[in-house]
Amino acid sequence: MRNFRAGSLVLVAWLAVSTAASAGYPFVYRDGLAPRDEWGKLHQSRTVLPTDFEPRPSVRFHYYFKGARTLQNDPAYVAALQTALQRLGYSCGEIDGVYGDETSSAIARLQKNHGMRVTGNLSVAVRRVLYLP
């Protein structure tokens, strides 16, 4: 009987959180890489970028188990990476969702300034400095 109650409490908690997420309550963080505006569109800056319409998962947890090569080919993630680099003052060119030489150079400057081994490649340490999954 005790296990049944614990299981039902977990189920009720899960239903409450999923209902709150679908209702759009502000305390539930629905998207891992970009905030939603009042119409439900994803935006990474004040203006609408072409990468805002790229498909992306609704939770950050999805990105934690992906490798650097996979993330470098994901336009939505690269655009979030470029936005985070620009937010910290590392110029990486236009936010276009393409992992190119300018983005790699910005990552190399970030690695140098944070005392990391300078490779210019996306790593877990770089992702942590930029608060990206």
N, C-alpha and C positions, 0 to 999 in steps of 0.2 A: 504494500500500500504506500509505503514511504517513497519508493522509486517512482511509482505512478505520479505522485504529487510533484516530485522534483522534475520529472519529465514534462508534466503539464505546465509547470511554471516556466520552464525554458521555452516551451512552445508559445505560451502567452507573451513572453518577453520578445521573442522573435517576431510574432505577429504585430506587436505594438511598434517595434522599430521599423519593420517593413511598411506598415501603414503610414507611419510618420514620414518615411522617405518618399513614398508615393504621393503624399499630400504636399510635399515641398516645404516642410517646416524648416526654419533657418538653423536649428541645432543639428540637423543631419547633413553631413557633408556628402553630397551625391556624386561629384565628379572629381577625379584625382588630379586633373591637369588644368582645368579652366573653370571659372565661375559661370553660372547661368544668369542670363538677364531675365527680365520680367516675362519675356515671351518663350523662355526655355531654350534659347540659343546659347551656344558656348562661345565665349569670347576670351581672348588672351591679352587684349589691349583695349584701349578706348574705342578704337575703330575696328570694324569687321575685317578679319583677315581671311584669305582663302583656306588656310589651315583650320579655321574654326569649324568648318563643315566636314572635316575628316572624321571617320568613325573612331570612337575610343570607348573603352570600358567605363562603367559608371563608378568603379571603386579603385582606389590606389593599390589595393592588395594585388591586383592583376599584374602590375608592373614589377613587383619585387622578385619574381622568379624568371624574368626575361634577361637574356644576356645583352651585352653592349652592342653586338652586331645586329641583333633583332631590333633593339631600340633605335639604332641609328637609321634603320630603314622605315621607321614609323613616323610619318610626317607630323602627326599630332604631338608626339613626344618630342621630336626635334624642335618644333615650334615652341613648346613649353620650355625646353632647354635654352633656346635662343632668347626667349623672354626673360628667363631667370638670369642669364648671363648679362643681358643689357640692364636689368634691374640693379645688378651689383657693379655696373660701370665697365663691363668688358664688352667692347664693341665687336659684334660678330656679323655685321652687315645687316641686310634686310631679313626680317622674320618671314621666311618662306617655307620652312619645314624641310629644307635640304641640308644634310650634314656635309658641309664642304670644307674648303681650306680655311675660310674665315672663322667658322665655328671651331675648327680644330685649333687654330691659332689662339682664339679667345680662351679655350680650355687650357692650353699650354700656359698662358699668362696667369690664369687662375691657379693652376698647379704650382707655378713658381712662387706666387705671392702667399700661398698657404703652406709652403715647405714640403710639397709632395714631389715625387719623382716626375720630372717633366717628360711627358710622352705625347701630349695633345690628344689622347684617346679618352673616351668616356669610360669612367671607372666607378666603382661603388663609392669611393671617397669623394669624387667630384659630384656624384649625385647627392651625397649627404650634405656637402657644402652648399649646394643649390636648393636644398630641401625638396628634392624630387625623389620619387620612389624608384 
